[in-house]
């Protein structure tokens, strides 16, 4: 899952105004008239637009943040718990 916060170079606690400002600033940097018309620039613009379309809307941002937290934190916690339980079971024997 893409981290749209990293795409827009903002913290997860960013306000709506900060998200909008980051979008505008990045679009100015990667505007084809300034950055050129290469496929890499087009890909970056598409990525920025995609990130803003998700984070710029409160409902979609909340859904995305829940999914992002699940994909990042839960597996790590589960792995740590499994390793911890396995280690304790070996010590108990």
N, C-alpha and C positions, 0 to 999 in steps of 0.2 A: 504494500500500500504506500502510495506517495505521501510524503510529509509536506502538505501544502504550506505549513508554517515556514518550513525551510525554503520552499520555493519563493515565498514572498519576503523571506528574511526578517521575520517578525517572531516575537515570543508568543507562546500559546495564550498568554494573558492579554494580548493586544485588544484594544477597543475597536469598535467599528470604524471610528475615524482613523486610527492607526493602520488598519487593514486597507482602507481606501487610499490613504496617503502612500502606503508601500506599493500598491497596485499602480497608481499614477506615476510614481517615481520610476518604477521598473519599466513601465511602458514607454516612458520618455527615453530611458537608456537604450532599450531594445527596439525603438521605432525604426522601421526600415530606412527612413530618410537619414537617420543618424548612424545606425549600426550596420547598414547594408542590407542586402536582400538574399543572404545565404540561407541554405536549408537549416543550418544550426540556429540562426536568428529566428526563423519561422517556427522552429520547434520550441524555442525558449518562449516566444510570444504565446504560442498555444498553451504551454505549460502554465504561464502566468495567468492567462485568461481562465483556464480550468481551475486553478487555485482560487482565484477571486470569485468565480461563480459559486464555489462551495463555501468559502469563508465569508464572503460578502453578504450572505443570506443567513440570518440567525438560525432558522430551523435546520437548514442543511449543515450549518456549522456545528450545531449541537449533535446531530446524527453522526457527522464525520468524526467529531472528537470522541464520541463513545466508541465508534469502531476503531479509531486509532489507538485509544487506550487499551482496548481489548487485545488488539494485535501486538502491542508492544509489551504491556505489563503482565498480562495473564500467563502467557506461555513461560515467561521468565520465572514468575512466581511458582508455577506448577513444576517446572524443572528443578528449582531449588528445593521445593517441598519433597519431590520424589527422591532427590539425592540425599536430603536430610533423613528421610524415613528409611532409606536403604542403608545408610551409614549406621543409624541407630539399631536397626534389626541385626546387622552384622556384629555390633558391639554386644548386644544382648545374648547372642549365641555363645 
